[in-house]
């Protein structure tokens, strides 16, 4: 579900409806983030790092609040996704292919 709280950012949050009877499963790619990833050592460096990622997601999604999308097969093969296959996205407003390579 869309969870942005600032202009020109995209934030998504997985959600399971109480029946858990949707046609898709929630999934995520987890990465390790350490203070070495931040630009400085200020107390707010982590927040600024997060905001930068949210702005990049906005840009990669087409600057229209669409969520950037990439299929795992394409990610693993280091190529852009150009189709979503048989999955029907539930994210609103939409999903957008034009990113990650």
C-alpha positions as a printed Julia matrix, in Angstrom:
101×3 Matrix{Float64}:
  0.0     0.0     0.0
  1.14    3.55   -0.68
  2.68    5.07    2.46
  4.42    8.28    1.4
  4.21   11.14    3.85
  6.17   13.74    1.85
  5.92   15.18   -1.66
  7.96   13.52   -4.4
  8.7    10.34   -2.44
  7.48    6.79   -2.87
  7.15    4.55    0.16
  5.37    1.22    0.12
  4.24   -0.9     3.01
  3.2    -4.53    2.64
 -0.15   -5.32    4.13
 -2.14   -8.47    4.7
 -5.89   -8.13    4.79
 -7.33   -9.98    7.76
 -8.64  -12.84    5.58
 -5.27  -13.2     3.84
 -7.13  -14.34    0.77
 -5.59  -12.04   -1.85
 -4.08  -13.46   -5.02
 -0.56  -12.19   -4.25
  1.84  -12.77   -1.39
  3.82  -10.0     0.3
  7.53  -10.15   -0.34
 10.59   -8.03    0.27
 14.26   -7.82   -0.46
 16.22   -7.11    2.69
 19.62   -5.46    2.7
 22.02   -4.66    5.49
 22.43   -0.93    6.17
 25.14    0.34    8.5
 26.32    3.82    9.48
 29.05    3.41    6.84
 26.28    3.84    4.22
 25.42    7.33    5.52
 26.99   10.52    4.18
 27.99   11.75    7.65
 27.86   10.85   11.33
 25.11   13.22   12.43
 22.27   11.94   14.59
 19.88   12.33   11.65
 22.09   10.71    8.98
 19.91    7.57    8.88
 16.79    9.63    8.29
 18.47   11.55    5.45
 19.61    8.25    3.92
 16.02    6.97    4.02
 14.66   10.18    2.47
 17.2     9.93   -0.37
 16.02    6.38   -1.15
 12.37    7.46   -1.09
 13.13   10.26   -3.57
 14.99    7.81   -5.84
 11.98    5.48   -5.77
  9.78    8.42   -6.83
 12.1     9.15   -9.75
 12.43    5.49  -10.79
  8.66    5.1   -10.67
  8.23    7.83  -13.29
  7.82   10.89  -11.0
  4.09   10.21  -10.64
  3.9     8.22   -7.38
  3.89    4.88   -9.18
  5.96    2.18   -7.49
  9.07    1.04   -9.35
  8.87   -2.67  -10.16
 11.34   -5.34  -11.08
 10.79   -9.08  -11.4
 13.15  -11.22   -9.34
 14.2   -13.18  -12.44
 15.28   -9.96  -14.14
 17.02   -8.7   -11.0
 19.02  -11.92  -10.7
 19.98  -11.67  -14.38
 20.88   -7.94  -14.16
 18.33   -6.77  -16.71
 15.42   -4.36  -16.81
 11.91   -5.71  -16.39
  9.62   -4.88  -19.3
  6.62   -7.05  -18.39
  5.03   -8.15  -15.18
  4.0   -11.61  -16.36
  0.99  -13.23  -14.77
  1.01  -11.2   -11.54
 -1.79   -8.67  -11.1
 -0.38   -5.77   -9.07
 -2.48   -4.57   -6.16
 -0.43   -1.42   -5.47
 -2.31    1.79   -6.15
 -1.95    4.08   -7.99
  0.09    1.77  -10.27
  3.41    0.11  -10.89
  6.01    1.29  -13.37
  8.7    -0.49  -15.38
 11.67    1.67  -16.33
 14.28    1.15  -13.75
 17.01   -1.0   -12.3
 19.67   -2.36  -14.56
